[in-house]
Amino acid sequence: MYDSDDILKIISQSLCVPEGEFFSALFGGIANALRVDYAFVAELVDSTRVRTLAFQADGEFVENIEFDLSATPCAEVFRGQSCLYEREIQNLFPAHDLLSRLAVESYLGIPLKSHRGELLGVMVLMSRAPFEAPSMAKRVCEIFASRAASELQRIKAEEEKASALALLEATLQATADGILVVDLEGKITSWNQKFCKLWRLSEEILPKQG
């Protein structure tokens, strides 16, 4: 039988990692501590498809996948409710090809929500046999769900920031006016090609952008 304190200690130790490796560390720690075959975190691609962000299978991280949400247990989790199926999940979701291909017998899905209650994604554990301690597995996942949700929010915020900066840079370069941007301390932070041409400046003499 598992010792909950030992499990939390193992998982917590696995989270002492650089930024960007959180999900790999978390799901590696959970899968190993709870002795489950599969663990992943996923987000919605659109209203019909799901994409994993980290996927551990049999102790190794594998390539992320996308799959249809319809007729899957994940569809129920994306409605905002935790779902625990201790056995025979393939009989309940016979149309879900992933379950049959991975020979999944048991499934646990936990919704990941923002502090405002917005649904961000799901964390999932699956095994080829019934979970050894399903109630404990559920408690452990619920303990780390808020931290996983925070990391998912951080990733989404970075993606949105990168997209906004790319759009701003494209707009800056496309304008017909010559533009030079400086910060409050008077340091040059950005410029466009038109500015260089108007003033006949070489980009080499200007500080690097970004």
C-alpha positions in Angstrom: 0.0 0.0 0.0 1.2 3.5 -0.8 2.3 6.0 1.9 0.8 9.3 1.0 3.6 11.3 2.6 6.2 9.4 0.6 4.3 9.9 -2.6 4.0 13.7 -2.1 7.7 13.9 -1.2 8.7 12.0 -4.3 6.6 14.2 -6.6 7.6 17.4 -4.9 11.3 16.5 -5.3 10.7 15.9 -9.0 9.5 19.5 -9.4 12.9 21.2 -8.6 13.5 21.8 -12.3 14.2 24.7 -14.7 11.2 26.7 -16.1 9.7 24.9 -19.1 10.3 21.4 -17.7 7.5 21.4 -15.1 5.0 19.1 -16.8 7.7 16.5 -17.7 8.8 16.5 -14.1 5.3 16.5 -12.6 3.9 13.7 -14.7 7.1 11.7 -14.5 6.9 11.9 -10.7 3.2 11.1 -10.5 3.4 8.1 -12.9 6.4 6.6 -11.1 5.1 7.2 -7.6 1.6 5.9 -8.3 2.9 3.1 -10.7 0.6 4.0 -13.6 1.4 3.3 -17.2 0.4 6.6 -18.8 0.2 10.2 -17.6 -0.4 13.3 -19.7 -1.6 16.9 -19.6 -3.7 18.2 -22.5 -5.4 21.4 -23.8 -8.1 22.0 -26.3 -7.0 22.8 -29.9 -10.5 23.7 -30.8 -14.0 22.6 -29.8 -13.5 19.1 -31.2 -9.8 18.2 -30.7 -7.3 17.8 -27.9 -3.5 18.2 -27.9 -1.2 16.8 -25.2 1.6 19.0 -23.9 3.5 16.3 -22.1 2.9 12.5 -22.4 4.6 9.8 -20.4 4.2 6.2 -21.5 5.8 3.3 -19.7 8.4 5.5 -17.9 9.4 7.5 -21.0 8.2 10.7 -22.5 6.8 10.2 -26.0 5.8 12.5 -28.8 2.7 14.6 -28.1 -0.5 13.7 -29.9 -3.8 15.1 -31.0 -7.1 13.3 -30.9 -10.8 13.9 -31.3 -12.6 14.8 -28.2 -16.0 13.2 -29.0 -16.9 9.9 -27.4 -13.9 10.1 -25.0 -13.6 10.3 -21.2 -11.7 13.5 -21.7 -14.8 15.1 -23.0 -16.4 14.7 -19.6 -13.4 16.2 -17.9 -13.4 19.2 -20.2 -17.0 19.9 -18.9 -15.3 20.7 -15.6 -15.7 17.5 -13.6 -13.1 15.0 -12.3 -13.7 11.5 -13.7 -12.5 8.2 -12.2 -13.0 4.9 -14.0 -11.4 2.1 -12.0 -11.8 -0.6 -14.6 -13.3 -1.6 -18.0 -13.2 1.9 -19.4 -12.9 0.5 -23.0 -16.4 -0.9 -22.6 -17.7 2.5 -21.6 -16.0 4.4 -24.5 -15.7 1.8 -27.3 -15.3 4.4 -30.0 -12.2 5.9 -28.4 -9.4 4.4 -30.5 -6.6 5.6 -28.1 -7.9 3.5 -25.2 -7.9 0.3 -27.3 -4.5 1.0 -28.9 -2.9 1.6 -25.4 -4.9 -1.3 -23.8 -6.2 1.1 -21.1 -8.2 -0.5 -18.3 -8.5 2.4 -15.8 -8.7 6.2 -16.2 -8.5 9.3 -14.0 -9.0 12.8 -15.4 -8.8 16.1 -13.4 -9.8 19.5 -14.9 -7.2 22.3 -14.7 -8.9 25.6 -13.9 -7.7 29.2 -13.6 -8.2 31.1 -10.3 -11.3 32.5 -12.0 -12.7 29.1 -12.7 -11.9 29.1 -16.4 -11.2 25.6 -17.8 -7.6 25.5 -19.2 -6.9 21.8 -19.7 -6.9 18.3 -18.2 -4.4 16.1 -16.4 -4.9 12.4 -17.0 -3.6 9.1 -15.6 -4.3 5.7 -17.3 -3.2 2.2 -16.7 -3.5 -1.2 -18.4 -4.8 -2.7 -15.1 -7.1 -1.2 -12.4 -5.4 1.5 -10.3 -3.8 0.1 -7.2 -5.1 2.9 -5.0 -7.6 4.9 -7.1 -8.8 7.2 -4.2 -5.2 8.2 -3.4 -4.4 8.7 -7.1 -7.3 11.1 -7.3 -6.3 13.0 -4.1 -2.7 13.3 -5.3 -3.8 14.7 -8.7 -6.2 17.2 -7.1 -3.3 18.4 -4.8 -1.1 19.3 -7.8 -3.9 20.4 -10.2 -3.8 24.1 -9.1 0.0 24.2 -9.7 -0.4 22.5 -13.1 -3.1 25.0 -14.0 -0.7 27.9 -13.1 2.0 26.4 -15.3 -0.5 26.1 -18.2 -1.6 29.7 -17.7 2.1 30.7 -17.8 2.6 28.9 -21.1 -0.5 30.4 -22.6 0.5 33.9 -21.5 4.0 33.5 -23.1 2.4 32.2 -26.3 0.1 35.2 -26.4 3.0 37.6 -25.7 5.1 36.1 -28.4 2.2 36.3 -30.9 1.5 40.0 -29.9 5.2 40.9 -30.3 5.4 39.1 -33.7 2.3 41.1 -34.9 3.8 44.3 -33.6 7.1 43.7 -35.3 5.3 42.9 -38.6 3.3 46.1 -38.3 6.4 48.1 -37.5 8.3 46.8 -40.6 5.2 47.2 -42.9 4.5 50.9 -42.1 5.6 53.5 -44.7 7.1 55.7 -42.0 10.5 55.5 -40.5 10.2 54.6 -36.8 12.7 54.6 -34.0 11.5 53.4 -30.5 13.2 54.4 -27.3 12.4 53.5 -23.7 12.0 55.9 -20.8 15.7 56.0 -20.2 16.3 57.0 -23.8 17.7 53.7 -24.9 16.9 52.5 -28.4 14.7 49.4 -28.2 13.4 49.0 -31.8 13.3 50.4 -35.3 12.2 49.5 -38.8 13.9 49.2 -42.1 12.4 52.4 -43.4 14.1 54.4 -40.6 17.5 53.0 -41.6 16.9 53.8 -45.2 15.7 57.4 -44.5 18.7 58.1 -42.4 21.1 56.0 -44.4 22.1 54.0 -41.3 23.6 50.6 -41.2 21.8 48.2 -38.9 25.2 47.3 -37.5 25.6 50.6 -35.7 22.2 50.2 -33.9 21.7 48.1 -30.8 20.2 44.6 -31.4 16.4 44.5 -31.1 14.7 42.3 -28.5 
